[in-house]
Amino acid sequence: MNEDMMLTLSDDEGNEIELEFIDVVVYRNEEYAIFFPKDDDGTIIFRIGDTTDSEEYSYEPVEDEKVLNEVFEIFRERYKDVYIFD
C-alpha cells in the first residue's frame, strides 16, 4: 500500500481513522474523493473543496444523502469488476 494514498483523520473523540484513497468521482462539476477505512468494511466519500494551494486538498463531509448515493453509484459502476459490493 502506497503511503501517499493514505489519509489519517481524528474523530470527535480523538480516535485516529486511517483511510485509503481509492479514486475521485466527478459529479455535477464537483469532485468527490472515495476512501476505504483501513480497519473497516465501508466507503467514505468527501467533497474535495477549493484550495489555493495545488499541493493540498480540503475534504468536506457530504451531508446530502442523494449526492452520496449518486456518487457511490458512479464509483460502484466504475469498479464493478474490481470490488464486490453488497
Secondary structure as UniProt FT lines:
FT   HELIX           3..5
FT   STRAND          6..10
FT   TURN            12..13
FT   STRAND          16..27
FT   TURN            28..29
FT   STRAND          30..37
FT   TURN            38..39
FT   STRAND          44..49
FT   TURN            54..55
FT   STRAND          58..61
FT   HELIX           65..78
FT   TURN            79..82
//
